[in-house]
């Protein structure tokens, strides 16, 4: 019991069209930040430190999404292997902040203070919440709370009394039952009204209902109809172990779009790794907002991401062909085998300057694609500074003696669980690239991102709101769309009566000539971003319509289109 009550909270209230999400772990974000007092690093308090906020603001982040911070425990099997649960997806108390993350003996007040500081800086706070199962596991798991209170009432069971396990964690909470709905609603309201969070990402959301569709979920309906919760941002992870339901959720829920992730990875990396492609149609659909999935809800229904907490980091996507999860003591059997990554011929770090240059360009190109697509972009902690987990795509565990100042070692993924704060030249350039791309998005796309592009000719301007061009500078034909070997894409996005953006995407291994569109689309073109050059040293180019321009291998360029 606590004496913390509902309080007045001043929120940024950022629109979905202006939202940029940054997914982070409380400890990992600030553990190595020496501007923060040592005893506060890796804690709730550190989230509100001026240096943390300055970093997020420099990136243009408008929402900090925290991996689970409700009280959790480590699974017995993981503990037996000498490891502990690090991510926190094993809750035992849904409405209690995890005490390990506190710098003081009052985690609630500490967390409230950090949230308030973030709000003052214009940054919202979302929580990754795990209401689909508890830490009590399966039949052989511990009895900690719900099992002892009423096992049959709190956990889904089949007709034979066996646990229904669609979470892969041994049990599935009975979240559709009246008492389950009430419990979760109370928890959500506590985080909103007492702590001050602004939204939630629901882990394995389809496990929260037994009906065939999210439209018939008693819990989701209760959230939508709640006088408080319906005003906050809700994000679904639209799958569990038993089913996949991308696009099935009602407004106002947004959804993690893994098809976006796969199409971007495939264009820039996967096709190169396997030696053949399947064209650019999937990429084009993703860039334009995934209307084939969210056709009646709008592009902001899609949470676009290329990396997340589970899976390779952006840096590891271009360094590793295979997963390296030996540190988890599961004989490298854990983690996905389908990564759509490409190591450019060398597994892991290399001293080859050319490979490193291309890897750096690829990271910036992938980030440019993410940041300038229709939808809501989410970047994963450390991708802005090329954080590497040294090939792990499932860094969920840490040594039992985990502490914020634990030494870097193979057991801690060589320190890759936490952000670096002292950066080398390439890491600093990656950070500046994210900052610049965020600025471009905010300046040119935020005001036009609420609705799907139509691709139809506007009778007033005689231009389309989005158009796709071949290397020759002409709009693509069915033949171009059907070309499985096509390794380039030119995207025009109309951004107002006198301006637009032109994206030149070259995923091929050779320098490629692109022809700029004719004067109907713009009277001049100015290059404002080039993944192959340093952001701070970039020299803008100004060109006329129909001029041929060179794009380096594995490179994205962004051009500002102006019209007189």
N, C-alpha and C positions, 0 to 999 in steps of 0.2 A: 504494500500500500504506500502511496505517496500523497503529499498534500499539494501537488502541482495541479493547477486548474486551467480551464479554458482561458486563453489570454488574447489580447488585441495584437494582431500581426499585420504589419505593413508589407504587402507582397508586390513584386514587380509586375505580375499579371502580363507576361509576355505572350503575344499571339503565337499560334503554331507556325505561321508563315515566317516569323522572325526567330524561331527557336533553333539553337544549336546545342545538342546534348553532349556532355562529356561524362563517360562512364568511368568510375574510379573506385578503388578500394581505400577505405579510410586510412589504413596504415601505409599502404603503398604510395599514396599520393605525396605524403610529406615526410616520410621516415628519413630521407637523406637530405633534407633541406636545412642547411646549417644556419640559415637566417632565423630559424625558429629555435627557442631554448630547447636543450636536449631533452628535458623531461616532458616537453609538450609535443615532440615530433611523433607523427603517426597516431594522433589522437583527434577526438572531436574538436577540441579547442584549436588545433592547428588548421582545421578547415577554414576558420575565420581569420587566420593570421594575414596581415597585409600582403606578405609575399605570395601566399597561396592565391589570394584574390587577384593580385596584380598579374600573375601568370595566366589565370583563367580569362581575365579581361583582355589581355594581350592577344589571346587566341580568338576572341570574339564569342566565347562561350556564354550562353544565356541560361543554361540549366546544368547543374551538377547532379548526376545520377549515381547514387551510392550503392555498391553491392551490399547485401543484407547486413543490417546493423541491429536486428532484433537478437535477443539473447539466444545463443546456440551452443551446442556441445559437439565434440568429435565422436564419430562413429567408432565403436569398439574395434572393428577390424583395422581401421586406419591407425588407431592408437597402438594396437598390437604390433604394427609394422614400424613403430618408432616415429610416426608422423602425426600431425594434427590437421584438422580441417581449417583451412585458411580463408576460403571464400565466404563461408557462413551459411550455406544452403542446407542447414540442418537445425531448424529452429526448435526451441523448447518453450519459449515465452514470447508470444507475438507482439506484446506491447511493453517490452522492457528493453531499453538500449543495452547492447552488449558491453559489459563492464570493462572488459579488457581494452577497449578503445578509449577509455576515459583517462584524462590526466589528473583528475580530481576524484574525490569520493562522492561527487554529485553529478553523475553522467547526464541527468536530465537537464539541469541548469546549464551545464557546459555545452550540451548539444543545442539548446535553445539559443545560447549566445552566439554560437557559430552560424546557425541559420539566420539569425538577425543580421549579422555582419555581411553575410552573403546577399541577403535581400537588399541591404543598403547599397550594395555594389551593383544591383540590378540582376543578380543571379538567383534563379529559382533552385529548389532542391527537390529531387525525386528520390524515392526509395525503391529498391528492388525487394519485393516482399514475397515470402514463400509460405503461402497458406495451403499448399496442395498436400503436404505431408508434415510429419513431426519427427523429432529425433528419437522417437521410441522404436523406430524400425519395424521389422516383421515379427513373426511369432517368437523368435529367439532374442529379440531386442529387449532393451531395458524397460522397466515400468517406472516412468517418471511423473506422469500426470494423467493424461487422458485415458490411458489403459486402466489405471486404477479407479478413475472416476466412473467411467461407463464405456468399456471397450467397444461394445457393439454399437453404441450410439454415436461415438466419435469417429469410427473408422469404417469405411466402406467394406462390406463383406459379401461374398457370393452366397448362393443358396445352401452351400455346405459349411458355411461359417469360416471360409478361408478369406484372408485379406485380399482385396482387389488392389493390385499393385500396378497402376498405370504411371507411376512416377519413377520407377526404378529404384526406389529407396526403401522398399519393404512395406510401406503402408500408403494409403490415400485418405486424406481427411474427408469426412462427410460434410463437405462445404455447401451442399444443396439442402441439407436438413434445416429446419427452422432454427434450431439452436446453433448450428454451424454458421448460418447466415448472420444471426445476431452477433455472434462472437467476432466474426470478421469485420462486420460493419462497425462495431464498437472499437475494434483495434484501429481501423482506418481513421475513424473520427478522432481518436486519441492522438495519432501521429499528426493529423492536420490541425486540430484545435489547440493542442497542448504544445507539441514540438514546433509546429509551423511549416511542415513540408507542403509542397505544392502539387505533388503528383506521385503516381505509383507505376511501377512496372511489375506485372504479375507473372511470376515464374510458372511455367507449365500451365498456362491458363485453362487449357481444355480439360485438365484434371479437376477443375473446380466445379464441373457440372456433369451430370449423367445423361442429359438429354442429347439428342443428335445434333443440335445446333446451339450456338451461343445465344441466338435469339430467344431460346426457351429456358435460359439459365435463371434460376430463382435468385442466385447471388448477384449476377450482373444486373438483373432487373432492379434488385434492391439498391444497388449502388447508384444506378441511373435515376432512381426516384427519390433518393435520400436528399433532403433539403440542403445539406451541407456538401456532401461528396459529389453531387452532380456538377458542381462548379469547378472541379479540379481535374487535372490531366490524368488520364488512365491509358496505360499502354499494355497490350497483351503480347505474351509469347505464345503464338497460336499453334502449339503442338504439345504433345506429351509422348510417352513411350508407345501408346496405342493408336494415336491418330494425328493427322496433320490437317489443320483447318485455316490456312492462310486465306484471308479475304472473307471469312465467315462471320466476323464480329460486327455488331451494330454500331452506328454512330452513338456516342462520341468516342468510342475506343479507337486508339491507334494500334498498329501492329508491327512487330519486328518483321522485316521483310527479308527473309533469307534468300529468296529468289533474286533480289537486287544484289546481295552479296555475291552470289554465285556467278551472275552474269558479268559483273565487273571484274572479278578475279579471272574468269574464263577468258575474257578479251585480252587483258593485260598479261596474264601469266599462264593459265591452264592450257590454252591452245599452243603456246610456244613450247611448253613442257612435253606435250604429247605429239607435237609435230603436225597437227592439222587443226582446222577450225570448222565452224558451222555458221559462218557469217556474222553479221552485226545486228540482226533483228532483235535478239534478246537484250542486248546492250541499249539499243535505241528505245525500246519499251521501258527499260528501267530509268534511263535518263529523263524521259518525258513524264515520269510519275507513276508508272505501273497501272495505267488505266485498265488493262486487261484483268487486273485483280480487284482494284478498288473502284470500278467504273461508276458506281452510284454514290460514292462518298467523297471523292476529291483526293488530290495528291498528298495532302497532309495526313491522310490515313496511313501512309507508308513511313515507317521509321527506317530510313536508309542507313545501312552500315556495311562495312567491309570486314571489320574485325570487332570482336567483343571479348569479354573476359575469358570465355572458353574458345579455344582455337589459337592459331598462330597470331602473334603481333604482326603489324605491318612490316616491320623490319625482318621478321623471320619468314614472312611469305616470300621474300625475294632472296633468302639465304638457305632455305631448307626445303628439300624435296620430300623428306620423310620426317615423321614425328620422333622426338627423343624425350620420352617420359620416364626414363629409368629411375629418376629421383623419387617417384611415387611408390617405388617398391612393388609394382604390379607387373614386372617383366615386360614393360612397354606394351601391355595389352590394352591399356586405357587410352582414351582420346580417339578422335576420328581419324580414319585412314583416307578420307576424301577431303583434301585441303585445297585443291586447285592452286597450288603454289609452284614456284619455279626458282631453282637455285642458280641459274645461268651457267650450269656445268660444274660448279664447285659446291660441295656441301659444307655450309657454315662459313665463318669468316675467312677472308683471303687477303693476301697482300697484293693481288693483281689490281692495279689502278684502274684498268679499263672496266673490269667487272664491277668494281666498287662504284665507278662513275655511272654505269648503267643501272645498277641497283638503286642508287640515289635518285636518278631520274624516274625510275619506275615508281618509287614510293611517292614522289611528288605528283606524278601523273595520276596515280590511283586516287590520291587525296583530292586532286583537282576535279576528277570525275565525281567523287562523292559530294564535294562541297557545292558543285554547280548543277546538280541534278534536281529535278522537281521532287518534292517530298521533304521530310524532316531529317537532316543529317545527324548522325551520332558517331562520335569518334571515341576510340578506346584510350584509356589512360596511357600516356607514354608514346603513342604513335606520332605525336607532334615532335618528339625528340628521338625517334628511332629506337625506342626501348626494345631490347631483345631478351627473350627467355631462353636463349641458346637452344632453340629447337623444340622446346616443350609446347605442346598445344593443349595441355590440360594441367595447368599449374595450380591445382586446387588445394594441394597439401604443402605443409612446411614441416621442418623438424619439430619434435615435441618441445624442445627448449626455445621455440620461436620467441624472439623479442625484437623490438624495433631496430636495435643496433647489432643484430646478429651478423657475423662475418659472411662475406660472399664466399660461396663454395658450390660445388656441384649439387649439393643437397638443397640449396636455396636458388637453384637455377642461375648460379653465378651472380646473385643479387638482382636478377631480372624481375623479381616480384615488386620492386619499388622503382619509382622515377629517379633518374639522375637529375641533379640541379647544377652541376658544373659540366658544361657542354663543350665538345670539340667543334670544329668549324662546320662539319656536315650536320651535326645535331642542331646547332644553332640555325643553320640555313633551313632545316626542315621545320623548325619552329616558326621562322619568319614566313615560310611558304604557307603554313596553315593560317597564320595571321592575315596574310595578304589575300588568300582565297576567301577567308571569312569576310573581309572588307568588300571584296568584289560581290560576293553573294548578297550582303546587306545592302549595298548601294544599288545594284541593278536587278536583283531577282525577288527581293522580299515583297515588293508591291504587286507582283504578278503571279505569285506562287499559290494563290488560294484555290484556283480552278484548274482543271485539266486544259492543256493546249488542245486546240481543235485540228490544227494542220490545214484549215480551210483559208481561202483567200478572203481577206477583209475588203469589203466593197469600197471603203474609204481610202485605205492605204494601198490597196492592190498588192499587199504582202500577206504572207502567212505568219501566224504567231510562232510557229516552229517549222523549220525546214531542214532537210538532210541533203547534203551535196556529195557528189563524187569528187575524185581528185581533179577532174577537169573543170570544176567550178559550176557544174550544172546539177539540177535536182536529180536525185537518184531515181532510177527506173526499177522495174521489177527484176530486170537482169542483175542489177547491182545488189538488190536485196537478196537474191537467190544465190549469190556468189559465196560459197563456203570458204574460199581462200582470201576473202577480203580482210585486210588487216588495218584498215583506216576508216575514219568516220569524221565528217565535217558537220557540225550542228550549229544552226542559226537559231537564236532565241530573240524574238522581238521584245525589247524592254521599255518601250515608250515611243512617242511620236518622232523623236529625233535620235534614238539610239537603240543599240542591240548588242548582243554578245555573240561571238563566233568561236566555237571550240574546234580545234584541229587535233585529232587524236590519231597518233601513229604508233601502233603496237608492233610493227614489223621490225626486223633486225637491221634494216637499211635506212639511210637518210632518204626522205621522200619529198617530192615536190607536190604542194597543194596549190590549186588555183583559187584565188579569192572570188566570191560571187560578184555578179555584175552590178551596175549602178542602181538597179531597181531595189537592191537590198541595202545599199549604203554608198555614200559619196566618198568616204575614206575609212581606212582600217588602221587601228593602232594596237600593236602588240603590247599587252600589259602583264603577261605572265608566260614564262617559258621554263618548263620543268628541267631543261637541260642546262640552265644557267643559274648562277647564284642570285637569290632574290635581291640582295643588297647591291649587287653589281650589274643587275639586268639593265640593258640598254634598249629602251623602247624603239620599235620600228613604226614608221608611218608609211602606208602603201595605198595605192589607188585600186579601184575595182579591177578584177580580172588579171591582176599581177600574180605571178607564180612565186611562192615563198617556200623556203626549205624548213622541214621539221626533222629534227634529229631522230635516230632510232629510239624506240621505247619512250616516246615523249609526247606530252600534251602541251599545247599552247592555247592561250586565251587572248582573243583580240576584241577590242572595243570598236563597235561599228557606229559611226556617226553619219547623220544625214543633215543636209542643209535645208 
